[in-house]
């Protein structure tokens, strides 16, 4: 008898099953989509790194250490696939919006920030961290200037500027 009373006291909404997509409001769905997008992109970057694990680039200022062994790579790739499946299911269930990421704008944004950072390591600016030896100016400023020009050229090429493409082809 007690069970019957409990069932009778449940709200009417509970008896009416809503579609999964209707369980969250627009703000909830937006936050969920943004977070899942971040996970999805992190998984993609992990897959890219794992694909290059045996041929890591030889960089001047960065050494990659402790790459995963074959068993770890296999497990990590399987886990990334599971994550992708979970994200795809959640996206379908909750009718999450797909966002477009403009690759050219992303490149331009990243290299514009790098340009700002490079400007901040010119000898004049480094003076904010302490006295800069006078000989550092001619030793550091020209290569930083060249890097700035190259970074700005990448930005211009990403913008689709034909003059930048011609300039790069001449060099």
Backbone as JSON, one array per atom type, in Angstrom:
{
  "sequence": "XXXXXXXXXXXXXXXXXXXXXXXXXXXXXXXXXXXXXXXXXXXXXXXXXXXXXXXXXXXXXXXXXXXXXXXXXXXXXXXXXXXXXXXXXXXXXXXXXXXXXXXXXXXXXXXXXXXXXXXXXXXXXXXXXXXXXXXXXXXXXXXXXXXXXXXXXXXXXXXXXXXXXXXXXXX",
  "N": [[0.82, -1.19, 0.0], [1.96, 1.23, 0.77], [3.77, 1.59, -1.27], [2.12, 2.15, -3.45], [1.04, 4.64, -2.71], [3.36, 6.2, -2.75], [3.96, 6.16, -5.48], [1.74, 7.49, -6.47], [2.19, 10.04, -5.51], [4.26, 11.08, -6.97], [5.52, 13.72, -9.02], [3.66, 15.04, -11.81], [5.22, 15.61, -14.03], [7.31, 13.79, -13.91], [6.15, 11.44, -14.66], [5.76, 11.93, -17.27], [7.98, 11.44, -19.7], [10.63, 13.38, -20.78], [12.26, 14.28, -23.88], [15.77, 13.7, -24.18], [17.26, 15.91, -25.11], [15.73, 18.03, -24.26], [16.14, 18.28, -21.59], [17.98, 20.06, -20.69], [18.58, 23.58, -20.45], [19.21, 26.33, -22.77], [21.57, 27.64, -21.95], [22.78, 25.69, -20.33], [23.26, 23.73, -22.27], [25.03, 25.1, -23.94], [27.28, 25.48, -22.24], [27.93, 22.82, -21.73], [28.52, 21.99, -24.36], [30.76, 23.61, -24.98], [32.64, 22.71, -23.11], [32.83, 19.98, -23.81], [33.8, 20.3, -26.38], [36.34, 21.28, -25.84], [37.45, 19.01, -24.64], [37.29, 17.27, -26.8], [39.05, 18.51, -28.65], [41.42, 18.34, -27.19], [41.77, 15.59, -27.13], [42.13, 15.14, -29.85], [44.57, 16.53, -30.24], [46.17, 14.92, -28.62], [46.06, 12.49, -30.02], [47.37, 13.31, -32.35], [49.94, 13.84, -31.32], [50.61, 11.28, -30.43], [50.72, 9.94, -32.84], [53.01, 10.99, -33.87], [54.93, 10.2, -32.13], [57.16, 8.53, -32.42], [58.75, 9.9, -34.13], [59.62, 12.4, -33.09], [59.96, 15.92, -33.26], [63.12, 17.6, -33.65], [63.78, 20.12, -31.8], [65.07, 23.42, -31.13], [64.82, 24.59, -28.58], [63.23, 22.97, -27.06], [62.87, 19.84, -25.61], [61.48, 16.76, -26.03], [60.48, 14.38, -23.78], [60.2, 11.12, -22.27], [58.3, 9.54, -23.88], [55.25, 7.72, -24.5], [55.22, 4.15, -24.24], [54.78, 1.38, -26.56], [52.57, -0.18, -25.69], [51.27, 1.63, -24.02], [50.68, 3.66, -25.89], [48.87, 2.28, -27.54], [46.79, 1.78, -25.7], [46.13, 4.43, -25.02], [45.25, 5.42, -27.5], [42.99, 3.81, -27.86], [41.47, 4.71, -25.72], [41.09, 7.36, -26.49], [39.41, 6.97, -28.66], [37.16, 5.94, -27.36], [36.46, 8.19, -25.88], [35.83, 9.96, -27.94], [33.57, 8.64, -28.98], [31.82, 8.8, -26.78], [31.51, 11.58, -26.61], [30.34, 12.11, -29.1], [27.94, 10.75, -28.75], [26.78, 12.17, -26.58], [26.58, 14.68, -27.81], [24.7, 14.13, -29.8], [22.51, 13.2, -28.25], [21.86, 15.43, -26.64], [21.49, 17.35, -28.5], [23.57, 19.16, -29.23], [25.12, 22.21, -30.23], [27.17, 22.55, -33.13], [30.31, 23.95, -33.39], [32.15, 26.11, -35.47], [35.56, 26.29, -36.26], [37.63, 28.61, -37.35], [40.36, 28.05, -39.15], [42.29, 29.73, -40.31], [41.91, 32.15, -38.95], [42.55, 31.29, -36.4], [45.28, 30.72, -36.72], [46.16, 33.3, -37.32], [45.53, 34.63, -34.94], [47.16, 33.28, -33.05], [49.75, 33.84, -34.04], [49.76, 36.59, -34.01], [49.72, 37.07, -31.28], [52.2, 35.95, -30.68], [53.85, 37.74, -32.02], [53.48, 40.02, -30.4], [54.63, 39.01, -28.04], [57.26, 38.62, -28.91], [58.02, 41.26, -29.41], [58.21, 42.08, -26.81], [60.56, 40.92, -25.94], [62.62, 42.31, -26.94], [65.77, 43.98, -26.61], [65.47, 46.58, -25.39], [63.03, 46.33, -24.01], [63.62, 44.2, -22.34], [65.07, 45.41, -20.43], [63.39, 46.01, -18.38], [63.57, 43.87, -16.72], [65.95, 44.05, -15.54], [69.28, 45.43, -15.82], [70.52, 45.58, -19.15], [73.17, 44.31, -20.95], [75.18, 46.4, -22.95], [76.21, 45.28, -25.35], [74.37, 43.39, -25.94], [72.32, 44.49, -27.36], [72.98, 44.86, -30.24], [73.42, 42.16, -30.72], [71.07, 40.8, -30.16], [68.79, 42.24, -31.03], [68.61, 42.37, -34.01], [68.14, 39.53, -34.79], [65.72, 39.1, -33.42], [64.12, 40.98, -34.67], [64.07, 39.86, -37.25], [62.67, 37.47, -36.68], [60.25, 38.59, -35.88], [59.42, 39.74, -38.3], [59.07, 37.39, -39.82], [57.06, 36.09, -38.34], [55.0, 37.95, -38.6], [54.72, 37.75, -41.33], [53.73, 35.16, -41.59], [51.25, 35.61, -40.41], [50.17, 37.42, -42.29], [50.11, 35.81, -44.62], [48.31, 33.87, -43.75], [46.09, 35.47, -43.64], [45.58, 35.63, -46.26], [46.73, 37.46, -47.89], [47.91, 38.47, -50.93], [50.21, 39.91, -51.58], [51.89, 39.23, -49.5], [52.27, 36.51, -49.95], [53.68, 36.67, -52.37], [55.96, 38.03, -51.49], [57.05, 36.12, -49.73], [57.63, 34.09, -51.56], [59.67, 35.26, -53.04], [61.76, 35.36, -51.25]],
  "CA": [[0.0, 0.0, 0.0], [2.83, 2.39, 0.83], [4.35, 1.78, -2.6], [1.13, 2.78, -4.3], [0.95, 6.04, -2.32], [4.57, 6.86, -3.24], [3.82, 6.32, -6.93], [0.71, 8.49, -6.72], [2.66, 11.37, -5.12], [5.29, 11.58, -7.87], [5.01, 14.81, -9.86], [3.13, 14.67, -13.12], [6.3, 15.68, -15.03], [8.12, 12.58, -13.84], [5.43, 10.42, -15.42], [5.94, 12.3, -18.68], [9.42, 11.4, -19.98], [11.04, 14.37, -21.76], [13.41, 13.9, -24.7], [17.02, 14.07, -23.53], [17.66, 17.25, -25.53], [14.91, 19.03, -23.56], [16.44, 18.26, -20.15], [18.87, 21.18, -20.38], [18.23, 24.82, -21.13], [20.2, 26.75, -23.77], [22.84, 27.93, -21.26], [23.36, 24.4, -19.95], [23.75, 23.08, -23.48], [26.19, 25.85, -24.41], [28.41, 25.16, -21.36], [28.27, 21.42, -22.01], [29.14, 21.92, -25.69], [32.1, 24.22, -24.91], [33.51, 21.79, -22.36], [33.07, 18.78, -24.62], [34.65, 20.71, -27.49], [37.71, 21.34, -25.31], [37.89, 17.61, -24.48], [37.45, 16.73, -28.15], [40.27, 19.06, -29.21], [42.55, 17.78, -26.43], [41.92, 14.21, -27.62], [42.71, 15.25, -31.19], [45.99, 16.88, -30.07], [46.83, 13.72, -28.09], [46.2, 11.56, -31.15], [48.42, 13.85, -33.22], [51.23, 13.61, -30.65], [50.89, 9.85, -30.43], [51.07, 9.56, -34.21], [54.37, 11.48, -34.12], [55.75, 9.85, -30.96], [58.43, 7.9, -32.78], [59.52, 10.84, -34.94], [59.47, 13.7, -32.46], [60.84, 16.91, -33.9], [64.3, 18.07, -32.94], [63.63, 21.57, -31.66], [66.22, 24.06, -30.51], [64.59, 24.97, -27.19], [62.32, 22.04, -26.4], [63.18, 18.41, -25.72], [60.37, 15.91, -25.63], [60.99, 13.22, -23.05], [59.26, 10.16, -21.72], [57.16, 9.2, -24.74], [54.61, 6.47, -24.09], [55.67, 2.95, -24.96], [53.79, 0.86, -27.52], [51.35, -0.58, -24.98], [50.6, 2.86, -23.58], [50.12, 4.31, -27.08], [47.69, 1.52, -27.94], [45.74, 2.05, -24.71], [45.72, 5.83, -25.15], [44.45, 5.55, -28.72], [41.68, 3.19, -27.61], [40.75, 5.62, -24.83], [40.65, 8.53, -27.26], [38.25, 6.55, -29.45], [36.02, 5.87, -26.44], [36.06, 9.56, -25.57], [35.15, 10.49, -29.14], [32.24, 8.03, -29.05], [31.0, 9.39, -25.71], [31.2, 12.96, -27.0], [29.38, 12.03, -30.21], [26.64, 10.35, -28.19], [26.25, 13.31, -25.83], [26.22, 15.72, -28.77], [23.44, 13.73, -30.43], [21.45, 13.12, -27.24], [21.48, 16.76, -26.15], [21.37, 18.24, -29.65], [24.53, 20.22, -28.98], [25.5, 22.93, -31.45], [28.51, 22.36, -33.66], [30.98, 25.22, -33.59], [33.17, 26.12, -36.5], [36.8, 26.93, -35.87], [38.29, 29.14, -38.54], [41.78, 27.73, -39.01], [43.1, 30.89, -40.64], [41.81, 33.11, -37.83], [43.31, 30.71, -35.3], [46.7, 30.97, -37.01], [46.43, 34.73, -37.19], [45.49, 34.97, -33.52], [48.35, 32.75, -32.39], [50.97, 34.52, -34.46], [49.68, 37.97, -33.53], [50.17, 37.02, -29.88], [53.65, 35.71, -30.7], [54.46, 39.01, -32.39], [53.49, 40.83, -29.17], [55.62, 38.42, -27.14], [58.6, 38.91, -29.45], [58.28, 42.68, -29.16], [58.53, 42.21, -25.39], [61.9, 40.42, -25.63], [63.65, 43.18, -27.52], [66.65, 44.42, -25.52], [64.9, 47.72, -24.66], [61.98, 45.83, -23.11], [64.24, 43.33, -21.34], [65.57, 46.29, -19.38], [62.44, 45.95, -17.27], [63.96, 42.74, -15.87], [67.29, 44.33, -15.06], [70.15, 46.07, -16.81], [70.9, 44.78, -20.31], [74.53, 44.63, -21.4], [75.11, 47.15, -24.22], [76.5, 44.44, -26.51], [73.21, 42.54, -26.22], [71.45, 45.16, -28.33], [73.24, 44.42, -31.63], [73.4, 40.7, -30.83], [69.71, 40.27, -29.99], [67.73, 42.96, -31.74], [68.39, 41.94, -35.41], [67.43, 38.25, -34.95], [64.34, 39.26, -32.96], [63.44, 41.69, -35.75], [63.81, 38.88, -38.32], [61.58, 36.61, -36.21], [59.01, 39.39, -35.94], [59.03, 39.82, -39.71], [58.57, 36.07, -40.23], [55.78, 35.85, -37.65], [54.01, 38.81, -39.27], [54.51, 37.2, -42.67], [52.79, 34.04, -41.41], [49.94, 36.23, -40.18], [49.7, 37.97, -43.56], [49.78, 34.7, -45.5], [47.07, 33.28, -43.23], [45.01, 36.39, -44.02], [45.34, 35.48, -47.69], [47.27, 38.62, -48.61], [48.71, 38.04, -52.09], [51.53, 40.55, -51.52], [52.69, 38.45, -48.55], [52.66, 35.28, -50.65], [54.73, 37.02, -53.34], [57.17, 38.34, -50.71], [57.61, 34.86, -49.27], [58.17, 33.35, -52.7], [60.91, 35.92, -53.45], [62.82, 35.15, -50.25]],
  "C": [[0.87, 1.26, 0.0], [3.45, 2.66, -0.53], [3.38, 2.5, -3.51], [1.01, 4.26, -3.98], [2.16, 6.82, -2.82], [4.46, 7.13, -4.74], [2.8, 7.41, -7.24], [1.21, 9.9, -6.41], [3.77, 11.9, -6.02], [4.7, 12.69, -8.73], [4.57, 14.32, -11.23], [4.23, 14.68, -14.18], [7.11, 14.39, -15.06], [7.46, 11.47, -14.65], [5.57, 10.66, -16.92], [7.43, 12.41, -18.97], [9.75, 12.4, -21.09], [12.17, 13.81, -22.63], [14.69, 14.43, -24.04], [17.42, 15.5, -23.87], [16.9, 18.35, -24.79], [15.22, 19.1, -22.07], [17.33, 19.43, -19.72], [18.4, 22.43, -21.11], [19.38, 25.23, -22.06], [21.56, 27.03, -23.12], [23.54, 26.64, -20.85], [23.99, 23.72, -21.17], [25.0, 23.77, -24.02], [27.43, 25.51, -23.57], [28.88, 23.73, -21.6], [29.01, 21.31, -23.34], [30.56, 22.49, -25.66], [33.07, 23.28, -24.2], [33.83, 20.55, -23.18], [33.94, 19.09, -25.83], [36.11, 20.77, -27.04], [38.27, 19.92, -25.14], [38.18, 17.02, -25.86], [38.75, 17.23, -28.79], [41.51, 18.53, -28.49], [42.82, 16.35, -26.89], [42.56, 14.22, -29.0], [44.2, 15.57, -31.09], [46.77, 15.68, -29.53], [47.06, 12.7, -29.2], [47.3, 12.01, -32.1], [49.8, 13.59, -32.62], [51.59, 12.14, -30.66], [51.31, 9.36, -31.81], [52.51, 9.96, -34.53], [55.35, 11.04, -33.05], [57.1, 9.26, -31.33], [59.31, 8.83, -33.61], [59.35, 12.25, -34.37], [60.42, 14.7, -33.1], [62.03, 17.27, -33.01], [64.22, 19.59, -32.92], [64.82, 22.15, -30.92], [66.03, 24.29, -29.01], [63.67, 24.03, -26.42], [62.79, 20.62, -26.67], [61.96, 17.65, -25.21], [60.94, 14.66, -24.97], [59.84, 12.32, -22.66], [58.05, 9.88, -22.61], [56.53, 7.89, -24.26], [55.16, 5.29, -24.89], [54.52, 2.44, -25.83], [52.48, 0.47, -26.85], [50.56, 0.64, -24.51], [49.96, 3.57, -24.76], [48.84, 3.61, -27.51], [46.52, 1.82, -27.0], [45.23, 3.49, -24.85], [44.87, 6.04, -26.4], [43.07, 4.93, -28.56], [40.83, 4.1, -26.72], [40.27, 6.86, -25.58], [39.44, 8.19, -28.11], [37.0, 6.46, -28.58], [35.52, 7.27, -26.1], [35.32, 10.17, -26.74], [33.73, 9.95, -29.25], [31.3, 8.63, -28.0], [30.57, 10.81, -26.08], [30.17, 12.97, -28.12], [27.99, 11.68, -29.69], [25.99, 11.49, -27.42], [25.79, 14.42, -26.77], [24.89, 15.4, -29.44], [22.28, 13.76, -29.43], [20.95, 14.5, -26.83], [21.4, 17.8, -27.25], [22.29, 19.45, -29.49], [24.94, 20.9, -30.28], [26.95, 22.63, -31.84], [29.11, 23.74, -33.88], [32.01, 25.07, -34.71], [34.4, 26.82, -35.95], [37.52, 27.32, -37.14], [39.8, 28.96, -38.38], [42.66, 28.94, -39.3], [43.06, 31.93, -39.51], [42.58, 32.59, -36.62], [44.81, 30.93, -35.48], [47.03, 32.44, -36.8], [46.45, 35.14, -35.72], [46.76, 34.52, -32.81], [49.6, 33.53, -32.76], [50.94, 36.01, -34.15], [50.14, 38.04, -32.08], [51.68, 36.8, -29.81], [54.4, 36.98, -31.1], [54.56, 39.92, -31.17], [54.56, 40.33, -28.2], [57.04, 38.72, -27.61], [58.97, 40.38, -29.26], [58.74, 42.89, -27.71], [59.89, 41.63, -25.02], [62.99, 41.17, -26.39], [64.5, 43.7, -26.36], [66.09, 45.6, -24.72], [63.89, 47.26, -23.62], [62.56, 44.95, -22.01], [64.83, 44.15, -20.19], [64.63, 46.34, -18.18], [62.75, 44.81, -16.3], [65.35, 42.93, -15.28], [68.12, 44.93, -16.19], [70.53, 45.09, -17.91], [72.28, 45.24, -20.77], [74.43, 45.35, -22.75], [75.37, 46.3, -25.46], [75.33, 43.5, -26.86], [72.3, 43.16, -27.27], [71.75, 44.72, -29.76], [73.22, 42.9, -31.81], [71.98, 40.14, -30.84], [68.68, 40.94, -30.88], [67.55, 42.52, -33.2], [67.72, 40.57, -35.55], [65.97, 38.32, -34.47], [63.53, 39.97, -34.04], [63.12, 40.73, -36.9], [62.67, 37.93, -37.93], [60.24, 37.33, -36.28], [58.53, 39.47, -37.38], [58.46, 38.5, -40.2], [57.22, 35.76, -39.61], [54.68, 36.7, -38.29], [53.72, 38.34, -40.69], [53.56, 36.0, -42.6], [51.38, 34.58, -41.22], [49.35, 36.74, -41.49], [49.31, 36.87, -44.54], [48.48, 34.04, -45.05], [45.87, 34.17, -43.56], [44.68, 36.28, -45.5], [45.86, 36.66, -48.5], [48.23, 38.14, -49.7], [50.1, 38.66, -52.06], [52.45, 39.79, -50.57], [53.15, 37.14, -49.18], [53.78, 35.56, -51.64], [56.04, 37.32, -52.62], [57.84, 37.06, -50.23], [58.27, 34.09, -50.4], [59.48, 33.94, -53.21], [62.06, 35.59, -52.51], [63.41, 33.78, -50.28]]
}
